[in-house]
Amino acid sequence: MRRWAELWTEHRPAPLTLTDTEMLDWLSEYCDQAVYRLPTPEYCGGFTLYCEDIKTSAPTLRAAVCLATAEWEEANE
């Protein structure tokens, strides 16, 4: 049962912890577009970042940037 759960679970890197300055620097260097969507009855809303072939969504900008940074670092190791 455990093996099945591992195969069906989306594997995401743990989000990094960044300062405000690090977030802004990373956004300006790697991010092509940041989109905010208001919540609707069908969608919880939040930020979607498009950064160098990585699309990341999270409820807050900070969470989206920290997750996108971790995904970018994992992809470029």
C-alpha positions as CSV (number, residue, x, y, z in Angstrom):
1,M,0.0,0.0,0.0
2,R,2.8,2.4,0.9
3,R,4.5,1.9,-2.5
4,W,1.3,2.7,-4.3
5,A,0.9,6.0,-2.3
6,E,4.5,7.0,-3.2
7,L,3.8,6.5,-6.9
8,W,0.6,8.6,-6.9
9,T,1.9,11.4,-4.7
10,E,3.3,14.6,-6.3
11,H,6.9,15.0,-5.3
12,R,7.7,18.6,-4.6
13,P,10.9,20.0,-3.0
14,A,10.6,21.6,0.4
15,P,10.1,25.4,0.0
16,L,13.2,27.5,0.9
17,T,13.1,30.3,3.4
18,L,14.0,33.6,1.8
19,T,14.3,37.1,3.1
20,D,12.3,39.9,1.4
21,T,15.4,41.1,-0.4
22,E,16.3,37.6,-1.6
23,M,12.7,37.1,-2.9
24,L,12.7,40.4,-4.9
25,D,16.2,39.6,-6.3
26,W,15.1,36.1,-7.4
27,L,11.8,37.4,-8.9
28,S,13.6,40.0,-10.9
29,E,16.3,37.6,-12.1
30,Y,14.4,34.4,-12.9
31,C,10.6,35.1,-13.0
32,D,9.0,36.0,-16.3
33,Q,5.5,36.6,-15.0
34,A,3.5,36.6,-11.8
35,V,-0.3,36.4,-11.9
36,Y,-2.7,36.9,-9.0
37,R,-6.1,35.3,-9.3
38,L,-9.0,36.3,-7.0
39,P,-10.7,33.4,-5.3
40,T,-14.0,32.1,-6.8
41,P,-16.4,29.4,-5.7
42,E,-14.4,26.9,-7.9
43,Y,-10.8,28.2,-7.3
44,C,-9.1,29.1,-4.0
45,G,-7.1,32.0,-5.6
46,G,-3.5,32.9,-5.1
47,F,-0.3,33.5,-7.1
48,T,1.0,31.7,-10.1
49,L,4.6,32.2,-11.1
50,Y,6.1,31.5,-14.5
51,C,9.9,31.3,-14.1
52,E,12.2,29.7,-16.6
53,D,10.0,26.8,-17.6
54,I,8.7,26.3,-14.1
55,K,5.1,27.0,-13.2
56,T,4.3,27.3,-9.5
57,S,1.1,28.1,-7.7
58,A,0.6,29.0,-4.0
59,P,-1.9,31.0,-1.9
60,T,0.6,33.8,-1.1
61,L,3.4,35.4,-3.1
62,R,6.0,34.4,-0.5
63,A,4.9,30.8,-0.6
64,A,5.0,30.8,-4.4
65,V,8.5,32.3,-4.6
66,C,9.9,30.0,-1.9
67,L,8.5,26.9,-3.7
68,A,9.6,28.2,-7.2
69,T,13.1,28.8,-5.9
70,A,13.3,25.2,-4.5
71,E,12.0,23.8,-7.7
72,W,14.4,25.8,-9.8
73,E,17.4,24.7,-7.6
74,E,16.3,21.1,-7.9
75,A,16.0,21.3,-11.7
76,N,19.4,23.0,-12.0
77,E,21.5,20.7,-9.8
